[in-house]
């Protein structure tokens, strides 16, 4: 789960990381009541990147100007995301910009610290143009991020004296936050030198969705659409696409290959829902409800290969909530004989071959669109 | 011979008294697996499908000589269960559990490496050596013993392709499920190393997905070391860029980790890449003849 800057900074503040004074607001009129030192910077709170370029960050010298800026930014559309909140923070004179982050490295299975003297810009760009300007430190899980590593990184940013000490404190604290809060990414960009001190001018946190049970006070995940959120509530994962065939499958790999299958036969998925491992009759029932609610769905393709999921459970779920649009069902694997029998008894046709199932689904969708077109 | 599990595997099942644990213990026994012990804290003394249950792994190992472990316990306890298995030097440790916190997986993986224990998963289907041993949840009836080694990030995709191989008369030496989480115990390269050394494996099937760089690393290893024929399939060719495709963490951004990038790397390394899962068996047949 990706957090907004203001949410990340609330957590930063709890750990004692240095941030600017600032308040998040939803209505421009709230600015008058804030006790902030001017000038301030008004920042759109969105989860997508590149908000500065999109005009979502503005300076303001006085309350009236700040209110006007906030009015302009609130309600803006930044890469498809509507701005509903702005962070109003005391502006600072940045002398130098650095970059610091902790991230989980899938390749090695370790956490890695990344730092650069070239902050303020996209780190991916620097990684491509000037890889030598990026310093990395691998972290042994049982040792954690150590002071010597923080000092070495700080020196790679050419910091010395009191500033190096500040960097070491910030880096070790950020690691402690990263580990304690179950983050996948904790990033400060820029980590700025302001008046001879280091300050976290921006803050980015991505938290592990699997670990939310350890953090009961987390904010609500705003990244998801309504249907995605509902699916998640039921332990299912749902993704919206732009075709006309709703897809239900089990396991991310199979679901992705199902999209490829539909494309191969000339069809396009409207969405997909992964019922995951060990799905019950109830989750299949819920899944059918969710995928068909998207407007423009003309057919459903259910592609299930039972492993830990049992075909009889899946079949019961389908029978309890039969598809309202034409459906192609492919059901095989664990307890397939029983699953096929349950569907047959309910008068629902199902096959065992994935290519055939996909071909039929594409046909059904095309037939349905033809019908509609003819009326 | 095969790899990772076989006739010598004496399996301990953690979470054996749960719904999934009990169900799959029965299926593993039917597949010929020597399931010698189960562990569920607080349920010591019970039996599940005739298998004795203990409160701790230590106790179970002392009394039954178990040497491998399969974990079905819920996500929030799975990390602790895996550490317990590693501490008793069970090898391999196979985590079926889905939804384990990533930081728990980081610790488990580091501990497994320290103890030279092969870790599979989390969030994987396990490993099957047909005719001898099934550890995990792969449906037994799909498999036949034979010369094809298979390694995959995804469970259900594995079943799909194994079933295609079996119907084409191509049996399997071992099928290895790596798991779909961001951090898993074994990489494609490590599985390829094992298959490359295994005299029972004459061809290798690699099933990848979009996201990450594991398939590209596998391609580099194949080019360098693998003399056996390799056939691959990459799921997600038509997946939209930037969308998170299910819980597997298969996210693609930019060109790195796209299906095209992976397919090109594998083909350049001499592997044949099937367009659909159903095309894998045919390519294996051609390369074996």
Interface residues (C-beta under 8 A of the other chain):
Chain A: X104 X106 X107 X109 X110 X111 X124 X140 X141 X142 X179 X182 X184 X208 X210 X211 X213 X214 X237 X239 X241 X249 X250 X251 X252 X253 X254 X255 X256 X257 X259 X260 X261 X262 X263 X264 X272 X274 X276 X277 X278 X305 X306 X307 X308 X332 X333 X334 X354 X355
Chain B: X20 X24 X27 X75 X76 X96 X98 X99 X100 X101 X102 X103 X104 X105 X106 X107 X109 X110 X111 X123 X125 X137 X138 X139 X142 X152 X153 X154 X155 X156 X157 X158 X159 X160 X163 X180 X182 X183 X207 X209 X210 X212 X213 X214 X217 X233 X235 X236 X237 X238 X239 X240 X243 X244 X245 X246 X247 X248 X249 X250 X254 X275 X276 X277 X278
